[in-house]
Amino acid sequence: MKPTSLVVLSFLGPAVASATALAERECTSFTSALTLEKLCCDTSTNSLIFVDKPLGLGICCALGSILEGLKCVPAPTPEPSPICSGKSVCPQKSGTDLGIKYGHCYALKSLNEQYLGHDSGSDTLAGTRYVVDGETPGVVFRVCADKDTCNTSVDKLIGVSDTWWMQDQFGVPTGTGFGWLGKGGGPDLAVAQNSTGALVVGGSSLCFGGKCSICITFPPGGASAPCPLPPGQSHLGVSNNPNHCQVFYWEEVGCRSEK
């Protein structure tokens, strides 16, 4: 409705006015959904919320309020940033995207609530193999659309058919800088020192225990746990079967600075 110049009706408060009031203000006329009176809402300090716009039925609420039934109540506190919320990332539109974004960082948690990290040991791959519930848990991965700067398509949601690379922001224990999720020379995946050894990653959305998850694959193949380990633990490897995948909850975390 078109704003009209009406006057404030003092006993109705600052939110409501009628043509018989004494002080003139710029306001929007409406019919009260509560009393069916013809009133006016001062939109400089209030918000007119229509219940039935064709009939002009509405309620004048203070700015920042919402309607709960026919009552003005404070708007709920915004959801906290997904970073470090502890919640698993969910698709923004089911069947369209996976909920993760290029350039953002995540920690991966298995269905038994253990973080994916690095193992330890005394062989040549010690400290670089990926294992659930390992000695260095909670590796931070940055999802990348390129293997050079990881700055391509930043903030773009990853579609259900898209692929990506995973920059390992812990890196190789005996090396320097970041690494990449890659092959370790055996059945187990391990940190690659440079991007030439990085593996392409894909995935699909799944739901477990009421929480969103992503089941990752390594195109053109799938993902598997190649080595038997104690219950609760699992190494990460490539499967020849593209249907075989490894399920993780993805929690968004802050990215790290390379040193």
BABADO-520080 format. One record per residue (C-alpha): residue number from 0; residue in three letters; x, y, z. Coordinates in Angstrom, 1 decimal. Layout:
<koltors>
    i   aa      xx      yy      zz
  NUM  Ala       X       Y       Z
...
</koltors>
This chain:
<koltors>
    i   aa      xx      yy      zz
    0  Met     0.0     0.0     0.0
    1  Lys     1.1     3.6    -0.7
    2  Pro     2.4     5.6     2.3
    3  Thr     0.1     8.3     3.4
    4  Ser     0.5    11.3     5.7
    5  Leu    -1.5    10.6     8.8
    6  Val    -1.2    11.4    12.5
    7  Val    -0.1     9.5    15.6
    8  Leu    -2.8     8.3    18.1
    9  Ser    -1.0     8.6    21.4
   10  Phe    -3.0     6.0    23.4
   11  Leu    -2.2     3.4    20.8
   12  Gly     1.5     3.8    21.2
   13  Pro     4.2     4.8    18.7
   14  Ala     3.5     1.8    16.4
   15  Val    -0.1     2.8    15.5
   16  Ala    -1.8     6.0    14.4
   17  Ser    -5.2     7.2    13.1
   18  Ala    -6.5    10.2    11.2
   19  Thr    -7.8    11.8    14.5
   20  Ala    -4.4    11.9    16.2
   21  Leu    -2.6    15.2    16.9
   22  Ala     1.0    14.8    15.8
   23  Glu     1.5    14.2    12.1
   24  Arg     3.8    11.5    10.8
   25  Glu     4.6     9.6     7.6
   26  Cys     3.1     6.1     8.0
   27  Thr     1.5     3.3     6.1
   28  Ser    -2.2     2.7     6.5
   29  Phe    -3.5    -0.8     7.2
   30  Thr    -6.4    -2.6     8.9
   31  Ser    -5.5    -4.2    12.2
   32  Ala    -5.7    -8.0    12.1
   33  Leu    -6.6    -7.8    15.8
   34  Thr    -9.3    -5.2    16.0
   35  Leu   -10.2    -4.5    12.3
   36  Glu    -9.6    -0.8    13.0
   37  Lys    -8.2     1.4    10.2
   38  Leu    -4.8     2.4    11.5
   39  Cys    -1.4     3.6    10.4
   40  Cys     2.1     2.1    11.0
   41  Asp     5.1     4.5    11.5
   42  Thr     7.6     2.6     9.3
   43  Ser    10.5     4.7    10.5
   44  Thr    10.6     2.8    13.8
   45  Asn     8.3    -0.2    13.1
   46  Ser     7.6    -2.8    10.5
   47  Leu     4.2    -3.5     9.0
   48  Ile     3.7    -7.2     8.7
   49  Phe     0.7    -8.2     6.6
   50  Val    -1.4   -11.2     7.6
   51  Asp    -3.7   -10.9     4.5
   52  Lys    -2.2    -8.4     2.1
   53  Pro    -5.2    -8.3    -0.4
   54  Leu    -7.5    -7.3     2.5
   55  Gly    -4.9    -5.0     4.0
   56  Leu    -4.9    -6.9     7.3
   57  Gly    -1.7    -6.5     9.2
   58  Ile     0.1    -5.9    12.5
   59  Cys     2.6    -3.1    13.3
   60  Cys     5.6    -4.5    15.1
   61  Ala     8.8    -2.8    16.3
   62  Leu    11.7    -3.1    13.9
   63  Gly    13.6    -6.4    14.3
   64  Ser    10.4    -8.2    15.5
   65  Ile     8.6   -11.1    13.8
   66  Leu     5.1   -12.4    14.1
   67  Glu     4.4   -15.5    16.2
   68  Gly     0.7   -16.2    15.6
   69  Leu    -0.7   -12.6    15.9
   70  Lys     1.9   -11.5    18.5
   71  Cys     5.0    -9.4    17.9
   72  Val     8.1   -11.2    19.3
   73  Pro    11.8   -10.5    19.1
   74  Ala    13.5   -12.2    16.1
   75  Pro    15.5   -15.3    17.0
   76  Thr    19.2   -15.0    17.4
   77  Pro    20.9   -15.8    14.0
   78  Glu    22.5   -19.2    13.7
   79  Pro    26.2   -19.1    14.6
   80  Ser    28.8   -19.3    11.8
   81  Pro    29.2   -22.9    10.6
   82  Ile    32.9   -22.5    11.3
   83  Cys    33.7   -24.4    14.6
   84  Ser    30.0   -24.9    15.3
   85  Gly    30.6   -28.6    15.7
   86  Lys    27.8   -29.4    13.3
   87  Ser    28.2   -31.5    10.2
   88  Val    27.8   -29.6     6.9
   89  Cys    24.5   -30.3     5.0
   90  Pro    23.6   -29.6     1.4
   91  Gln    21.9   -26.2     0.8
   92  Lys    19.7   -27.8    -1.8
   93  Ser    19.3   -31.6    -1.7
   94  Gly    20.3   -33.3    -4.9
   95  Thr    22.1   -30.2    -6.2
   96  Asp    25.1   -29.6    -3.9
   97  Leu    27.1   -31.3    -1.1
   98  Gly    27.1   -28.4     1.3
   99  Ile    30.9   -27.9     1.2
  100  Lys    32.6   -25.0    -0.7
  101  Tyr    35.8   -24.5    -2.6
  102  Gly    38.4   -22.7    -0.6
  103  His    36.9   -23.6     2.8
  104  Cys    38.4   -25.9     5.4
  105  Tyr    37.0   -29.0     7.1
  106  Ala    37.8   -31.7     9.6
  107  Leu    36.4   -35.2     8.7
  108  Lys    34.8   -37.3    11.4
  109  Ser    33.9   -41.0    11.0
  110  Leu    30.6   -42.5    11.9
  111  Asn    32.0   -43.6    15.2
  112  Glu    32.8   -39.9    16.0
  113  Gln    36.6   -40.2    15.5
  114  Tyr    38.5   -37.7    13.4
  115  Leu    40.6   -38.5    10.4
  116  Gly    44.2   -37.9    11.0
  117  His    47.8   -39.2    10.6
  118  Asp    49.2   -42.4    12.0
  119  Ser    52.7   -42.9    13.5
  120  Gly    55.3   -45.7    13.4
  121  Ser    58.8   -46.4    12.3
  122  Asp    58.6   -47.2     8.6
  123  Thr    59.1   -44.8     5.7
  124  Leu    55.4   -43.7     5.6
  125  Ala    55.2   -43.2     9.4
  126  Gly    53.2   -40.1    10.3
  127  Thr    51.8   -39.6     6.8
  128  Arg    49.2   -42.4     6.4
  129  Tyr    45.6   -41.4     6.9
  130  Val    43.8   -43.2     9.7
  131  Val    40.7   -42.7    11.8
  132  Asp    41.5   -42.4    15.5
  133  Gly    45.2   -42.1    14.8
  134  Glu    48.0   -40.5    16.8
  135  Thr    47.6   -37.1    15.0
  136  Pro    43.8   -36.7    14.7
  137  Gly    41.8   -33.9    13.2
  138  Val    43.8   -33.0    10.1
  139  Val    42.5   -29.7     8.6
  140  Phe    41.7   -30.1     4.9
  141  Arg    41.2   -27.2     2.5
  142  Val    38.9   -28.1    -0.4
  143  Cys    40.5   -26.9    -3.7
  144  Ala    39.3   -26.4    -7.3
  145  Asp    42.9   -26.2    -8.4
  146  Lys    46.3   -27.6    -7.3
  147  Asp    48.3   -24.5    -7.7
  148  Thr    47.0   -21.7    -5.4
  149  Cys    43.7   -23.2    -4.2
  150  Asn    42.1   -19.9    -5.0
  151  Thr    39.9   -20.9    -7.9
  152  Ser    36.1   -20.8    -7.4
  153  Val    36.5   -19.8    -3.7
  154  Asp    33.1   -19.8    -1.9
  155  Lys    31.4   -21.8    -4.7
  156  Leu    29.2   -24.6    -3.5
  157  Ile    30.4   -28.0    -4.7
  158  Gly    27.8   -29.7    -6.9
  159  Val    26.9   -33.4    -6.6
  160  Ser    28.9   -34.1    -9.8
  161  Asp    31.9   -31.9    -9.1
  162  Thr    35.3   -33.1    -8.0
  163  Trp    38.0   -31.4    -5.9
  164  Trp    41.5   -31.8    -4.3
  165  Met    42.2   -31.8    -0.6
  166  Gln    45.1   -29.7     0.7
  167  Asp    46.4   -31.2     3.9
  168  Gln    47.2   -28.3     6.2
  169  Phe    49.2   -30.4     8.6
  170  Gly    51.6   -31.6     5.9
  171  Val    54.4   -34.2     6.2
  172  Pro    55.9   -34.3     9.7
  173  Thr    59.5   -34.3     8.4
  174  Gly    58.8   -31.8     5.6
  175  Thr    57.8   -28.2     5.4
  176  Gly    54.5   -26.4     4.4
  177  Phe    51.2   -27.9     3.5
  178  Gly    50.7   -31.2     1.7
  179  Trp    47.9   -33.0    -0.3
  180  Leu    45.8   -36.1     0.2
  181  Gly    47.4   -38.5    -2.1
  182  Lys    48.8   -42.0    -2.7
  183  Gly    51.5   -43.3    -0.3
  184  Gly    53.1   -45.9    -2.6
  185  Gly    51.1   -48.8    -1.1
  186  Pro    47.4   -49.5    -0.5
  187  Asp    47.1   -46.8     2.1
  188  Leu    46.6   -43.1     1.2
  189  Ala    49.2   -40.7     2.7
  190  Val    50.2   -37.1     2.6
  191  Ala    51.7   -36.1    -0.7
  192  Gln    54.5   -33.5    -0.3
  193  Asn    53.5   -31.6    -3.5
  194  Ser    50.4   -31.3    -5.6
  195  Thr    51.6   -33.6    -8.4
  196  Gly    50.7   -36.5    -6.1
  197  Ala    47.3   -35.2    -5.1
  198  Leu    44.3   -37.4    -5.7
  199  Val    41.0   -36.2    -7.2
  200  Val    38.1   -36.5    -4.8
  201  Gly    34.4   -36.9    -5.4
  202  Gly    31.5   -37.6    -3.2
  203  Ser    27.8   -38.1    -2.5
  204  Ser    25.4   -37.0     0.3
  205  Leu    24.2   -39.5     2.8
  206  Cys    22.4   -39.3     6.1
  207  Phe    23.4   -41.3     9.2
  208  Gly    22.0   -40.9    12.7
  209  Gly    20.0   -37.8    11.7
  210  Lys    23.2   -36.0    10.5
  211  Cys    24.4   -35.1     7.1
  212  Ser    27.5   -36.8     5.7
  213  Ile    29.5   -37.1     2.5
  214  Cys    30.7   -40.5     1.2
  215  Ile    33.9   -39.8    -0.6
  216  Thr    35.4   -41.6    -3.6
  217  Phe    38.5   -41.2    -5.7
  218  Pro    37.4   -41.0    -9.3
  219  Pro    37.3   -43.0   -11.5
  220  Gly    37.4   -45.5    -8.6
  221  Gly    35.9   -45.5    -5.1
  222  Ala    37.3   -45.5    -1.6
  223  Ser    38.0   -48.3     0.9
  224  Ala    39.8   -49.3     4.1
  225  Pro    42.5   -51.5     2.7
  226  Cys    44.3   -52.6     5.9
  227  Pro    42.8   -54.4     8.9
  228  Leu    43.2   -52.4    12.1
  229  Pro    41.8   -52.6    15.7
  230  Pro    38.0   -51.8    16.0
  231  Gly    37.3   -48.1    15.6
  232  Gln    40.3   -47.5    13.4
  233  Ser    40.5   -47.5     9.6
  234  His    43.0   -46.6     7.0
  235  Leu    41.9   -44.9     3.8
  236  Gly    42.6   -46.3     0.3
  237  Val    41.3   -46.4    -3.3
  238  Ser    38.8   -49.0    -4.4
  239  Asn    38.4   -50.2    -8.0
  240  Asn    34.6   -50.1    -7.5
  241  Pro    33.3   -46.6    -7.9
  242  Asn    30.2   -47.4    -5.8
  243  His    32.4   -48.2    -2.8
  244  Cys    32.9   -45.1    -0.7
  245  Gln    34.0   -44.0     2.8
  246  Val    31.5   -42.0     4.9
  247  Phe    32.5   -38.9     6.9
  248  Tyr    30.8   -36.1     8.7
  249  Trp    32.3   -32.9     7.5
  250  Glu    32.7   -30.1    10.0
  251  Glu    33.8   -26.7     8.8
  252  Val    36.8   -25.2    10.6
  253  Gly    39.1   -22.2    10.2
  254  Cys    41.8   -22.5     7.6
  255  Arg    45.5   -22.4     8.7
  256  Ser    48.3   -20.1     7.6
  257  Glu    51.2   -21.8     5.8
  258  Lys    54.6   -21.4     7.6
</koltors>
